[in-house]
Amino acid sequence: MAVYLKTACCALSLSALLGSYAHANPINGYPVSDEQLDTLVENPDSTRFTALQTAQYFDLNRFRSPDNYQHPPLQQAPLKRVNPRTGELTTTLTAGYLEYDFTSFKDNQAFTQRLRLRKYNQQPVGDTLVARPGDTLRIRLNNQLPPETNPPCSEDGECNHNRPHNFNTTNLHTHGLHVDPTGNSDNVFIKLQSGDSFDYEIKIPENHVAGTFWYHAHVHGGSSVQVGSGMSGALIIEGDYDRLPAMRDADDRIMMLQEIAFNDTGEIENNDTFAPLAWAEQAADRGWHISINGQVMPEVILQPGEVERWRFIHAGVRKNVKLALLDPCSGDRLPLVQVAADGIPSTTKRLSDDNSVLMAPGYRSDVMLKVRRRGTYYLVDEEVGPVVLGAQYCFLNPENQQFSLDGSAQNILARVVVRGARQYDRFPANAALAGLNRPRSIADSELSSIVEYLEFDIDISVDPWLGLINGKPYDPDQPRILKLNTAQTWKISSVFSHHPYHIHVNPFEVIFRNESGVIVDRIWKDTILVDELNDAQTNNIEIRSRYEDFTGAFVTHCHILDHEDHGMMEKVVIEP
């Protein structure tokens, strides 16, 4: 496989604390048959390509660059693999400040800002770690951030661990891995002060699913500042998923989505930078832009008919992203075919009605795509509504060989150029996907009679505001107690805004029922977007979770990370 690879709370309105706009459907798409997809991709019902039959339109000079922005080639983070002889990956992550030039787009021009942000190994994006089931990750984490200036206690001695703090205290979380949460494994209660080092030893079970995961800082109080700065990286578990011929033969690209909301001096020194609605109101004026692997609007080169797998990782703090691949000549959205969610392969290929893919913070989505026609296309964010690109974006336009990006570029994530010789690649067959290793479905007979309820809320009557789960802010002395080798139904809801719910260690199965209560669909995930549903008893998201292999303490929380830092987190303890 190739891997390229402090505003007063009382001044806020209720809508101001929204992470972004809510979405009704938390799952990307519906099962699609092999035949349906082949018909959709191979035989588009359109006459717009008549001009393409003329050879002149295959002239590569027609794939022109805008005169006000140069799309950089998409880069991949450095790759670190397990030693196949020892089954161990030994590496170092050093947390520290990185000063670098960040080129973005502002006032319809390329814009370069000098940033000073917290990073791993002096890189915009952390190394990509690649392992297999049964391997061991040995990661030394060095904290070279300066001494703490934001402790949980104020100068007058008042302590509040649910007030943003610990911006220079750090640790490491392997998001989505089913591994031991205790000791020197995936233990989010470890805290490294400035100058400290810690040796993590994370043993991946022999039966672990193959898929896309990631790692990031996770100290309570400072997670939004550190992850928002870019302290994250991809973590790939290879296995049967990658050995499928259609997967093995496809180029594999890792795409880490980050929202770097720097202040006027190019820094992120408190989570006020991620204040409610800040992105929607300030992004264009400040030059903020959703980046991919630390780059703004990079360029990806494909061949016509080539199938690629794009591993999307939402490593941002609060904004939802709705991915769409847009043909600017027709306005059509080309199919983005989801084959895995949150590191767990789907049983069939899945496709949404509008060919988009919704990404909330913490989500991963493995997407396969094929573009038949040469041309320029754009990966866009349609979270706030459909994106319409002007005629100058269409490579068929014979006028004005030079063109400029306009205000629509705020929603462009990448430019995709399709050129070269025709390929005849195929998508993986549903039958092959169905046979892959994944958690076994949770049957009714396994379920305990006890239902777990989890309700998100925000208390804006206090300063600083508090994130609540079941009416209470995070309290490590009051954990939720669960039993090993049991399975339960969870009912998850929100009474204020929407929240991407994430639980560590054990993934969960999302259950969909029809009006008669019959299960019509289910899919495995570890993070799920919960809309404002208002009634936890009757209007909620239903999931099933099985607690197996590991005892000990971990957390569940909202992955809008400033919500977590303000207390929207709960300790969970699995007992024998």
C-alpha positions as CSV (number, residue, x, y, z in Angstrom):
1,M,0.0,0.0,0.0
2,A,1.2,3.5,-0.8
3,V,0.6,6.0,1.9
4,Y,1.1,9.6,1.0
5,L,0.3,8.9,3.7
6,K,-13.0,35.9,27.6
7,T,-16.2,37.0,26.9
8,A,-18.5,36.9,29.8
9,C,-20.9,34.0,29.4
10,C,-23.9,36.0,30.3
11,A,-23.4,38.1,27.3
12,L,-23.7,35.2,24.9
13,S,-27.0,34.4,23.2
14,L,-28.2,30.8,23.1
15,S,-27.3,30.5,19.4
16,A,-23.8,31.9,20.0
17,L,-22.7,28.7,21.7
18,L,-23.4,26.6,18.6
19,G,-20.4,24.8,17.3
20,S,-21.7,25.2,13.8
21,Y,-24.9,24.4,12.0
22,A,-26.7,21.3,13.0
23,H,-27.4,18.3,10.7
24,A,-30.2,15.9,11.0
25,N,-28.5,12.8,9.7
26,P,-25.4,11.8,11.7
27,I,-24.4,9.0,9.3
28,N,-22.9,9.5,5.9
29,G,-25.1,7.9,3.2
30,Y,-26.9,4.8,2.5
31,P,-25.9,1.3,1.2
32,V,-25.3,1.4,-2.5
33,S,-25.0,-1.7,-4.7
34,D,-22.1,-2.4,-7.0
35,E,-24.4,-2.1,-10.0
36,Q,-25.9,1.2,-8.9
37,L,-22.5,2.7,-8.3
38,D,-21.1,1.5,-11.7
39,T,-24.0,3.0,-13.5
40,L,-23.6,6.3,-11.6
41,V,-19.9,6.6,-12.2
42,E,-19.3,5.0,-15.5
43,N,-22.4,6.2,-17.4
44,P,-23.3,9.7,-16.3
45,D,-26.6,10.9,-17.7
46,S,-25.4,14.2,-19.1
47,T,-24.7,15.8,-22.4
48,R,-22.4,18.5,-21.0
49,F,-19.3,16.7,-22.1
50,T,-19.9,16.9,-25.8
51,A,-17.1,19.5,-26.1
52,L,-14.7,17.0,-24.5
53,Q,-14.9,14.9,-27.6
54,T,-12.7,17.5,-29.2
55,A,-9.1,16.8,-28.6
56,Q,-8.2,20.5,-28.1
57,Y,-9.8,20.3,-24.7
58,F,-7.4,17.7,-23.5
59,D,-4.6,20.3,-23.9
60,L,-2.9,20.4,-20.5
61,N,-2.5,24.2,-20.9
62,R,-6.1,24.4,-20.3
63,F,-5.6,23.3,-16.7
64,R,-4.5,26.8,-15.8
65,S,-3.7,28.2,-12.4
66,P,-5.4,31.3,-10.9
67,D,-3.3,34.5,-11.1
68,N,-4.0,35.3,-7.4
69,Y,-3.2,32.0,-5.7
70,Q,-0.8,29.1,-6.4
71,H,-2.2,25.8,-5.3
72,P,0.6,23.9,-3.6
73,P,0.9,20.1,-4.3
74,L,-0.7,18.2,-1.5
75,Q,2.0,17.0,0.9
76,Q,1.9,14.0,3.2
77,A,3.3,13.9,6.7
78,P,6.5,11.8,7.4
79,L,5.7,8.1,7.7
80,K,6.8,5.9,10.6
81,R,6.3,2.2,10.3
82,V,6.5,-0.8,12.7
83,N,9.7,-2.8,12.4
84,P,8.3,-6.0,10.8
85,R,10.9,-8.2,12.6
86,T,10.1,-6.9,16.1
87,G,6.5,-5.9,15.7
88,E,7.3,-2.6,17.4
89,L,7.2,1.0,16.3
90,T,9.6,3.1,18.4
91,T,9.4,6.8,17.9
92,T,9.5,10.2,19.6
93,L,7.0,13.0,19.6
94,T,8.3,16.3,20.9
95,A,5.7,19.0,21.8
96,G,7.0,22.5,21.3
97,Y,6.4,25.7,19.5
98,L,6.9,26.0,15.7
99,E,7.3,29.3,14.0
100,Y,6.4,29.0,10.3
101,D,4.8,30.9,7.4
102,F,1.2,29.9,6.8
103,T,-0.1,30.9,3.3
104,S,-3.9,31.3,3.2
105,F,-6.4,33.4,1.3
106,K,-7.7,36.8,2.3
107,D,-9.3,39.7,0.4
108,N,-9.2,37.6,-2.7
109,Q,-5.4,37.4,-2.6
110,A,-2.8,34.9,-1.3
111,F,-2.0,35.9,2.3
112,T,1.0,34.8,4.3
113,Q,1.0,35.0,8.1
114,R,3.8,34.1,10.5
115,L,2.4,31.7,13.0
116,R,3.8,30.5,16.3
117,L,1.9,27.4,17.4
118,R,2.2,24.3,19.5
119,K,3.2,21.3,17.3
120,Y,4.8,17.9,17.3
121,N,8.3,17.5,16.0
122,Q,8.5,21.0,14.6
123,Q,6.0,20.0,11.8
124,P,2.6,21.5,10.8
125,V,1.2,18.0,11.1
126,G,2.4,15.1,13.2
127,D,4.1,12.0,11.8
128,T,1.8,9.3,10.3
129,L,2.2,6.1,12.4
130,V,1.5,2.8,10.7
131,A,1.1,-0.4,12.6
132,R,-0.7,-3.8,12.4
133,P,-2.9,-5.8,14.7
134,G,-0.6,-7.4,17.3
135,D,2.0,-4.7,17.1
136,T,3.2,-2.4,19.9
137,L,3.6,1.4,19.8
138,R,6.5,2.7,21.9
139,I,6.2,6.4,21.9
140,R,8.3,8.7,23.9
141,L,6.5,12.0,24.4
142,N,8.7,15.0,25.3
143,N,7.2,18.2,26.5
144,Q,9.3,21.1,25.4
145,L,6.6,23.7,25.8
146,P,7.4,26.5,28.3
147,P,6.4,26.4,31.9
148,E,2.7,26.5,32.6
149,T,1.1,30.0,32.8
150,N,-2.5,28.9,32.9
151,P,-2.9,26.7,36.0
152,P,-6.4,25.6,37.1
153,C,-6.1,27.8,40.2
154,S,-6.3,31.6,40.2
155,E,-3.9,33.9,42.1
156,D,-6.5,34.2,44.9
157,G,-6.5,30.4,45.3
158,E,-9.8,29.6,43.7
159,C,-9.5,26.3,41.7
160,N,-11.8,25.3,38.9
161,H,-10.7,22.4,36.7
162,N,-13.5,23.1,34.3
163,R,-12.1,26.5,33.4
164,P,-9.7,26.4,30.4
165,H,-6.2,25.9,31.7
166,N,-3.1,23.6,31.3
167,F,-2.2,25.1,27.9
168,N,1.4,23.9,28.2
169,T,0.7,20.6,30.1
170,T,0.2,17.7,27.7
171,N,-0.3,14.0,27.2
172,L,-1.3,11.6,24.3
173,H,-4.5,10.0,23.2
174,T,-4.8,7.4,20.4
175,H,-8.3,8.3,19.2
176,G,-10.4,5.2,18.3
177,L,-8.0,2.5,19.2
178,H,-9.4,-0.4,21.2
179,V,-6.5,-0.6,23.7
180,D,-5.8,-0.6,27.4
181,P,-6.7,2.9,28.9
182,T,-4.5,2.4,32.0
183,G,-0.8,2.6,33.0
184,N,1.5,3.8,30.3
185,S,-1.0,2.9,27.5
186,D,-3.8,5.2,26.2
187,N,-4.1,6.9,29.6
188,V,-5.6,10.4,29.3
189,F,-5.1,11.1,33.1
190,I,-1.3,11.3,32.6
191,K,-0.1,14.9,32.7
192,L,3.4,16.0,31.5
193,Q,4.6,19.4,32.7
194,S,7.2,21.4,30.9
195,G,10.5,19.5,30.6
196,D,8.8,16.1,31.4
197,S,9.1,13.0,29.2
198,F,7.0,9.8,29.3
199,D,7.3,6.5,27.5
200,Y,3.9,5.2,26.2
201,E,3.6,1.5,25.4
202,I,0.4,0.8,23.5
203,K,-0.3,-2.8,22.6
204,I,-2.7,-3.3,19.7
205,P,-4.8,-6.5,20.1
206,E,-4.3,-9.3,17.6
207,N,-8.0,-9.0,16.5
208,H,-8.0,-5.2,16.1
209,V,-9.8,-3.9,13.0
210,A,-7.7,-2.3,10.3
211,G,-8.6,1.3,9.6
212,T,-7.9,5.1,10.0
213,F,-7.3,6.4,13.5
214,W,-5.4,9.4,14.9
215,Y,-3.6,10.7,17.9
216,H,-3.7,14.1,19.7
217,A,-3.2,15.9,23.0
218,H,-5.9,15.3,25.6
219,V,-5.2,17.1,28.9
220,H,-8.5,18.4,30.2
221,G,-8.6,22.2,30.1
222,G,-6.1,22.6,27.3
223,S,-7.2,20.2,24.6
224,S,-8.8,22.9,22.4
225,V,-5.6,25.1,22.5
226,Q,-3.3,22.2,21.7
227,V,-5.3,20.3,19.1
228,G,-6.4,23.7,17.6
229,S,-2.7,24.5,17.2
230,G,-2.2,21.3,15.3
231,M,-0.9,18.8,17.9
232,S,-2.3,15.7,16.1
233,G,-1.3,13.1,13.5
234,A,-2.7,10.1,11.6
235,L,-2.5,6.6,13.0
236,I,-3.1,3.8,10.5
237,I,-3.7,0.1,11.4
238,E,-3.1,-2.0,8.3
239,G,-4.7,-5.4,7.8
240,D,-7.3,-7.3,5.7
241,Y,-8.9,-4.0,4.7
242,D,-5.7,-2.9,2.9
243,R,-5.2,-6.3,1.3
244,L,-8.4,-6.2,-0.8
245,P,-7.2,-5.9,-4.4
246,A,-9.1,-2.7,-5.0
247,M,-7.6,-1.1,-1.9
248,R,-4.1,-2.5,-2.4
249,D,-4.0,-1.1,-6.0
250,A,-5.4,2.3,-5.1
251,D,-3.3,5.3,-4.2
252,D,-3.9,6.1,-0.5
253,R,-3.9,9.7,0.6
254,I,-4.2,10.9,4.2
255,M,-6.1,14.2,4.6
256,M,-6.1,15.8,8.0
257,L,-8.6,18.7,8.3
258,Q,-7.6,21.4,10.7
259,E,-9.1,24.8,11.6
260,I,-6.2,27.0,12.6
261,A,-7.9,30.1,14.1
262,F,-4.8,32.2,15.0
263,N,-5.0,35.6,16.6
264,D,-3.5,38.9,15.3
265,T,0.0,37.9,16.4
266,G,-0.3,34.4,14.7
267,E,-0.8,32.5,18.0
268,I,-3.4,30.5,19.9
269,E,-2.8,31.3,23.5
270,N,-6.3,30.7,24.9
271,N,-9.5,29.1,23.7
272,D,-11.2,32.5,23.2
273,T,-9.7,32.1,19.7
274,F,-12.3,29.4,19.2
275,A,-15.2,31.5,20.7
276,P,-18.7,30.6,19.5
277,L,-19.4,31.6,15.9
278,A,-15.8,33.0,15.6
279,W,-15.1,31.0,12.5
280,A,-18.4,31.9,10.7
281,E,-17.9,35.6,11.5
282,Q,-14.2,36.1,11.2
283,A,-12.6,33.5,9.0
284,A,-12.7,35.4,5.7
285,D,-11.4,38.7,7.3
286,R,-8.6,37.0,9.2
287,G,-7.4,34.6,6.6
288,W,-8.5,31.5,8.5
289,H,-9.1,28.5,6.3
290,I,-9.7,24.8,6.7
291,S,-6.3,23.3,5.9
292,I,-5.4,19.8,4.7
293,N,-2.2,18.5,6.1
294,G,-1.3,22.0,7.1
295,Q,-1.9,23.4,3.6
296,V,-4.6,25.8,2.3
297,M,-6.2,24.8,-1.0
298,P,-3.6,22.2,-2.1
299,E,-3.7,20.5,-5.5
300,V,-4.3,16.8,-6.0
301,I,-3.5,15.2,-9.4
302,L,-5.5,12.2,-10.6
303,Q,-5.8,10.3,-13.8
304,P,-9.2,9.8,-15.5
305,G,-10.7,6.5,-14.4
306,E,-8.3,6.1,-11.5
307,V,-9.7,5.0,-8.1
308,E,-8.1,6.5,-5.0
309,R,-8.8,6.2,-1.3
310,W,-8.8,9.4,0.7
311,R,-8.6,9.0,4.5
312,F,-10.2,12.1,5.9
313,I,-9.5,12.9,9.6
314,H,-11.3,15.8,11.2
315,A,-8.6,17.1,13.6
316,G,-10.3,20.4,14.1
317,V,-11.8,21.8,17.3
318,R,-15.5,22.8,16.6
319,K,-16.6,23.3,13.0
320,N,-18.5,20.7,11.0
321,V,-17.4,20.2,7.5
322,K,-19.5,18.8,4.6
323,L,-17.2,17.5,1.9
324,A,-18.3,17.6,-1.7
325,L,-16.3,17.2,-5.0
326,L,-17.7,19.8,-7.3
327,D,-17.6,20.0,-11.1
328,P,-17.5,23.8,-11.7
329,C,-18.5,23.3,-15.4
330,S,-21.8,21.7,-14.5
331,G,-22.3,22.3,-10.8
332,D,-22.6,18.5,-10.3
333,R,-21.3,16.8,-7.2
334,L,-19.3,13.7,-8.0
335,P,-19.7,10.6,-5.9
336,L,-17.7,10.4,-2.7
337,V,-18.1,6.7,-1.8
338,Q,-17.6,5.9,1.9
339,V,-16.1,2.6,2.7
340,A,-15.2,3.1,6.4
341,A,-16.2,5.3,9.2
342,D,-14.1,6.0,12.3
343,G,-11.6,3.4,11.4
344,I,-14.2,0.5,11.0
345,P,-14.9,-0.8,7.5
346,S,-18.5,-0.6,6.3
347,T,-20.3,-3.8,5.2
348,T,-21.2,-2.1,1.9
349,K,-20.2,1.0,0.0
350,R,-22.3,4.0,1.2
351,L,-23.3,7.1,-0.7
352,S,-25.4,10.1,0.4
353,D,-28.3,11.5,-1.7
354,D,-26.2,14.5,-2.6
355,N,-22.8,12.7,-2.9
356,S,-21.4,14.6,0.1
357,V,-19.7,13.4,3.3
358,L,-20.4,15.0,6.7
359,M,-17.4,15.4,9.0
360,A,-17.8,16.5,12.6
361,P,-14.8,17.0,14.9
362,G,-13.2,13.6,15.7
363,Y,-14.7,11.9,12.6
364,R,-12.8,9.8,10.2
365,S,-14.2,8.8,6.8
366,D,-12.4,6.6,4.2
367,V,-13.7,7.8,0.9
368,M,-13.1,6.2,-2.5
369,L,-13.5,8.3,-5.7
370,K,-13.2,8.0,-9.4
371,V,-13.4,10.8,-12.0
372,R,-13.9,9.7,-15.6
373,R,-13.4,13.0,-17.3
374,R,-10.3,15.2,-17.6
375,G,-10.8,18.6,-16.0
376,T,-10.4,20.7,-12.9
377,Y,-12.6,19.9,-9.9
378,Y,-12.8,21.3,-6.4
379,L,-13.2,19.7,-3.1
380,V,-15.4,22.1,-1.2
381,D,-17.0,22.5,2.2
382,E,-20.8,22.9,1.9
383,E,-21.6,22.9,5.6
384,V,-23.3,26.3,5.4
385,G,-25.0,25.6,2.0
386,P,-24.3,24.7,-1.6
387,V,-21.2,26.2,-3.1
388,V,-21.5,27.7,-6.6
389,L,-18.3,28.4,-8.5
390,G,-18.2,31.0,-11.3
391,A,-17.6,30.2,-15.0
392,Q,-14.0,31.1,-14.7
393,Y,-13.4,28.0,-12.6
394,C,-14.5,25.7,-15.5
395,F,-11.5,24.6,-17.5
396,L,-13.7,24.4,-20.7
397,N,-14.0,28.1,-20.7
398,P,-11.9,29.3,-23.6
399,E,-11.9,32.9,-22.5
400,N,-9.4,34.6,-20.3
401,Q,-6.6,32.1,-19.9
402,Q,-5.8,33.8,-16.6
403,F,-8.4,33.8,-13.9
404,S,-8.8,34.7,-10.2
405,L,-10.2,33.0,-7.3
406,D,-13.1,34.9,-5.8
407,G,-14.9,34.9,-2.4
408,S,-16.0,31.3,-3.1
409,A,-12.5,30.2,-2.3
410,Q,-13.3,30.5,1.4
411,N,-15.2,27.2,0.9
412,I,-12.6,25.5,-1.3
413,L,-10.5,22.8,0.4
414,A,-8.5,21.5,-2.5
415,R,-8.2,21.7,-6.3
416,V,-8.4,18.3,-8.1
417,V,-6.8,18.1,-11.5
418,V,-7.7,15.1,-13.6
419,R,-5.3,14.6,-16.5
420,G,-3.2,12.0,-18.3
421,A,-3.9,8.5,-19.6
422,R,-7.2,6.8,-19.1
423,Q,-7.3,4.2,-16.3
424,Y,-9.8,1.4,-15.7
425,D,-9.8,1.0,-12.0
426,R,-12.7,-0.6,-10.0
427,F,-14.2,0.1,-6.6
428,P,-14.1,-2.8,-4.1
429,A,-17.0,-5.1,-4.3
430,N,-19.6,-5.1,-1.5
431,A,-19.1,-8.8,-1.0
432,A,-15.4,-8.2,-0.3
433,L,-16.2,-5.4,2.2
434,A,-18.7,-7.6,4.0
435,G,-16.1,-10.2,4.8
436,L,-13.7,-7.9,6.5
437,N,-12.8,-8.0,10.2
438,R,-15.0,-5.6,12.3
439,P,-16.8,-5.8,15.7
440,R,-19.6,-8.3,15.6
441,S,-23.0,-6.8,15.7
442,I,-24.7,-6.6,19.1
443,A,-27.8,-8.8,19.3
444,D,-30.9,-8.0,21.3
445,S,-30.1,-11.1,23.5
446,E,-26.8,-9.5,24.6
447,L,-28.3,-6.3,26.0
448,S,-28.6,-5.6,29.6
449,S,-32.0,-4.4,30.8
450,I,-30.3,-1.2,32.1
451,V,-30.2,1.6,29.6
452,E,-27.5,4.3,29.9
453,Y,-28.7,7.9,29.2
454,L,-26.4,10.7,28.3
455,E,-27.7,14.3,27.8
456,F,-25.6,17.3,26.7
457,D,-26.3,20.8,27.9
458,I,-24.6,24.1,28.4
459,D,-25.1,26.4,31.5
460,I,-24.6,30.0,30.4
461,S,-25.9,31.4,33.8
462,V,-22.4,31.2,35.3
463,D,-19.1,32.7,34.4
464,P,-17.2,30.9,32.9
465,W,-20.0,28.9,31.2
466,L,-20.1,25.2,31.9
467,G,-20.5,22.2,29.6
468,L,-22.8,19.6,31.2
469,I,-23.5,15.9,30.9
470,N,-26.6,14.8,32.6
471,G,-26.9,18.2,34.3
472,K,-23.3,18.1,35.8
473,P,-19.9,19.4,34.7
474,Y,-16.9,17.0,34.7
475,D,-16.1,15.6,38.1
476,P,-13.4,12.9,38.2
477,D,-14.7,11.7,41.6
478,Q,-18.1,10.8,40.2
479,P,-17.5,8.3,37.4
480,R,-20.1,6.3,35.5
481,I,-19.6,2.6,36.5
482,L,-20.0,-0.1,33.8
483,K,-19.3,-3.9,33.9
484,L,-16.8,-5.8,31.7
485,N,-18.2,-8.4,29.3
486,T,-21.7,-6.7,29.2
487,A,-23.5,-4.8,26.4
488,Q,-26.0,-2.0,26.8
489,T,-28.2,0.4,24.9
490,W,-27.3,4.0,25.2
491,K,-29.7,6.9,24.5
492,I,-27.9,10.1,23.7
493,S,-29.4,13.5,23.3
494,S,-28.8,17.3,23.6
495,V,-31.0,20.0,25.0
496,F,-28.7,22.8,23.9
497,S,-26.8,22.9,20.5
498,H,-25.3,19.9,18.8
499,H,-22.3,17.9,20.0
500,P,-20.1,15.2,18.5
501,Y,-20.2,12.5,21.2
502,H,-17.0,10.5,21.6
503,I,-16.2,7.6,23.9
504,H,-12.7,6.1,24.4
505,V,-11.7,2.4,24.2
506,N,-14.9,0.7,23.0
507,P,-16.6,1.7,19.7
508,F,-20.4,1.6,19.5
509,E,-23.0,0.5,17.0
510,V,-25.5,3.2,15.8
511,I,-29.0,1.8,15.4
512,F,-31.6,3.2,12.9
513,R,-35.2,2.2,13.1
514,N,-38.2,2.8,10.9
515,E,-41.6,4.2,12.2
516,S,-42.6,0.7,13.3
517,G,-39.5,0.4,15.4
518,V,-37.8,-2.2,13.2
519,I,-34.0,-1.9,12.8
520,V,-33.3,-0.8,9.2
521,D,-29.6,0.1,9.4
522,R,-26.7,0.0,11.7
523,I,-23.1,1.2,11.5
524,W,-20.0,1.1,13.8
525,K,-18.4,4.4,14.9
526,D,-16.6,6.0,17.9
527,T,-17.9,9.6,17.4
528,I,-21.4,10.6,16.5
529,L,-23.0,14.0,15.9
530,V,-25.9,14.6,18.3
531,D,-28.3,17.3,17.2
532,E,-30.4,19.4,19.7
533,L,-33.2,16.8,20.3
534,N,-34.7,18.2,23.5
535,D,-36.1,15.0,25.0
536,A,-33.7,12.4,26.2
537,Q,-36.3,9.8,27.0
538,T,-38.2,9.8,23.6
539,N,-36.1,11.7,21.1
540,N,-32.5,10.5,21.0
541,I,-29.8,8.7,19.2
542,E,-29.7,5.0,20.0
543,I,-26.4,3.2,20.2
544,R,-25.2,-0.1,21.5
545,S,-21.9,-0.6,23.2
546,R,-20.1,-3.8,24.3
547,Y,-17.4,-3.5,27.0
548,E,-14.7,-6.1,26.4
549,D,-11.0,-6.8,27.0
550,F,-10.1,-3.9,29.2
551,T,-11.0,-2.6,32.7
552,G,-10.1,0.8,34.1
553,A,-10.9,4.5,33.7
554,F,-11.3,6.6,30.6
555,V,-13.6,9.4,29.5
556,T,-16.5,10.2,27.2
557,H,-17.0,13.8,26.0
558,C,-18.1,16.3,23.4
559,H,-15.4,16.6,20.7
560,I,-16.1,20.3,20.2
561,L,-13.0,20.6,22.4
562,D,-13.7,24.0,24.1
563,H,-16.9,22.3,25.3
564,E,-14.9,19.5,26.8
565,D,-12.5,22.0,28.4
566,H,-15.4,23.7,30.0
567,G,-16.6,20.5,31.6
568,M,-18.6,18.6,28.9
569,M,-16.8,15.3,29.8
570,E,-17.5,12.3,32.0
571,K,-15.3,9.7,33.6
572,V,-16.2,6.1,32.9
573,V,-14.8,3.1,34.8
574,I,-15.1,-0.5,33.6
575,E,-15.1,-2.9,36.5
576,P,-14.5,-6.7,36.3
